[in-house]
Amino acid sequence: MTAFRIAPAVADAFPGTLIALVTATGLRGHEDWPGTAAALEDLEQRLADGTWQPADETDPRIGAWHAAYRSFGTNPRRVRPSVDALGRRLAKKGALPRINPAVDSYNAVSVRHGLPAGAFDLDRVTGDVDIRHADGTETFTPLGEPGTTENPRPGEVVYADAAGVLTRHWNHRDAHRTRVTEDSTRVAFVLETLRAAHDGPLLRAAAEELRGLLAPHAERTGVHYLGPEHPRASV
């Protein structure tokens, strides 16, 4: 099993953190996922109709992430939280990218609820995963750039395993090594908020929605929660 842990320093700095870990095993990424296709099309149609807009930086859900980014030295208007960047792309283009069914599922849930999301192929993770401050010695290879090596700045919040950094700027971008593809069969998806007191119910609803999209295409799914009071979960 893989343990996910929130470091005490991160929990102290961001006491409103709540993270949902939605797990899927026996995932079948090569078949059609009609529920996910419908979820994407519904968002795009409602945007076109003018009945819905993705959350932007004026929304408290996004604003909290901008404040967090600034606290560890990242300019959130140059390096945006994932949900902020995804919502801006949707608003501009009128459509979300189609990557593969698993990724499309968490993208749909992320932008619908205004919550950052990501995923890790657990068969590519080395050891356990810690959500902690970088010390400046780690390496990171961005998604889609296998020939690039970056070094997160000291103090930047990252997800990291024993082999390196899995996300930069908390949730700005995932690593290439643990990317989810059609061939991934054991995956941990994450949904995050820094405002558990306000958005905890929203996060839990989003986690169940994501689980509902995954379940028809997996042997088993589950949901675990991480926060300052429960800083460890094994999946």
N, C-alpha and C positions, 0 to 999 in steps of 0.2 A: 504494500500500500504506500501511497504518497501522502505525506503530511504537509499541510499548508499552515503557516504560522505568521501571526502579526508580531513583530518585534515590540517590546515594551516601549521603546522610544517613539515609535510610530503611533502606538495606541495612546500614549500620553500627549503627543502633539495634535492628534486628531481624534478626540474622544467620541465624536459622533460617527465614527466609521462603522459601517455594517456591510459585509460582503457575503453575497450568496454564491456558493459553489454548486453548480448544477452539473452532475456527472452523468455520463452515458457510456455504457460498455456494449460491445457487440454492435457498434454503430454501422449502418449500411449506407455509405455515402454515394453509391453509384446508382441507386434507384431514384425514381421520381418522388419528390416531397410536395404533394399538392397543397398541404396546409401552409407550408412556408411560402410557396408561390402565391397563394391567395393573400397571405398576410402582407407581402410586399406590394402586391397590386392594390390592396385596400388602402395602404398608406399613400401610395402615389396618386390614386384616384381622389382621395380626400384632400390632398394638397392641391391637385388640379381644380377641384370644385371650390376651393377656398374655405372649406369647413374645418381645416386643421392646419397647423404650422408646427414644425419641429421647434423644440426649445432652443433659445439662443442665450447669449451671455447675459441678457437682462433677466433671465429666469433664475430664481434662487438655486435651483438644482445645478445649473451650470456655473453660476456665480461662485458657489462654494468651492468648486474645483479650481476656478481662476485664482481665488484667494490662496488655496493650498499650493498651487504651482508657484505663485509669487513668494510664498513663505520659504520654499526651498530653492529659490533663485532662478526659476524658469519663467520667461515671459509668455503668458498663456495666449497672447495674440499672435505670437510668432510660432510657438509650439503648442498647439491646442489639445485639450483633452479630447479623447477619441470621439465621444458623443457629440461634442461641439463641432468638430471637423466633419463628422458624418452628417449632422443636421444641416450644416452650411452647404455641403455638397448636394444634398437632396433638395434644399430650397433653390439652389442655383440651377441644377440640371433637371429637376423634376422626376428623377429616378435614382434608385439606389443601385450600386454595382451588384452584379451577380458573380459570385466567386465560386462557391460550391454550397450544397444545401445546408451543411452545418453552420458555416460562416454566415450565410444569408439569414439563417434563423436568428442568430444572436444580434445581427445588425438590425433586423426588423424590430426585435424586442427592445433593443437599446434606444433607437431613435423614437419609437412609439412612446416610451416611458421617460425619456430624458435622462437615462442612466448609462454611464460608461460600461462597456462590456468587452470581453476578450475570451480567448480560449487557448488551451495548451493540449497538445497531443501527449498524453501521459507516457506513451512508450518512448518518447524522445526526451523526457525529463530525467535528469540525473539526480538521484537522492530526493531530498525534501525541498520544499519551496518556502522561502522566507520573504515576507513583505517588510522591507527594512530600508534604512538609509544607506546609500552607496558610500564606500570609503575611498573611491577614486582609483583603486587598483583593478577593478573588474573590467571585463570586456563584454561587448554587445555587438551582435550582427543583426542589422535591421531586416525586417520582413521584406522579401523581394530583392535584397542586396547581399547575396551570399559572399561577395568579395570584399565587403566593407567591414571594418572593425572600428568601433567607437569605444570611448571610455567615459561612462557616466561621471558627472562631477560629484565630488564629495558632498554629502547631505541630500542629494536627490533621492526621492523615494523610488524604489525599484522592487520588482519581483525578481528573485534570484534563486537558482538551484546550485548544486555543487560544481557545475561546469561553467557557470556564467550568468549573465543578466538576461532575464526573459521578457522584461518590459522596461522601457525608459520613461522618465517623468511620470511615474506611477502607472498611467494608462494611456499615454500618448501613442505608443507604438509597440507591437509585439516583436519577438525575435524570430529570425528565419528558422532556427533549429527546431523549435517546438510548434511550428505553424500547423494548422489543421488543414488537411487535404481530403479528397474523396476516399483516400485509402486509410484514413485514421479511424481506428475502431474503439479506442479508449480515450475519452476526452473529458477534461474539466473545463467548464465554462464559468466565467465570473461575471457578476453584476455588482456594481458598487454604488454606495452613497456615503457622503460625509455628514448627512443630516438624518441620522437614524430616528431621532425624536419626531421629525416631521415626515420623513419619507420611508420609514421602515415598512409600513403597510404596502406602499407602492412597490418597494423592492421585492417584498414577498410575493405580491401578485405577479410581478414581472418574472420572477423565478419560476413560478408555477406555469405561466404562459410559455416560457421557453421549454420547460420540461414537457409540456403538452405537444409542442412541435417536434421534439426529439423522440418521444416515446414510441410512436408508430414505426420508427426506423431504428430501434435499438432493442437489445435483449433486456437491458435493465437500466433504469434511471434513478437518480437520487438527488436530494437537495440538502446541503449543509450550510451553516451560517458561521461566520467569523466576526468577532468584534472584540473590543477591550475586555469584556467580561468572559468571553469564550475565544481565546486567542489561538486555538489550535483545532484543526479538524483533519482526520485521515480519510482519504478517498481511494 
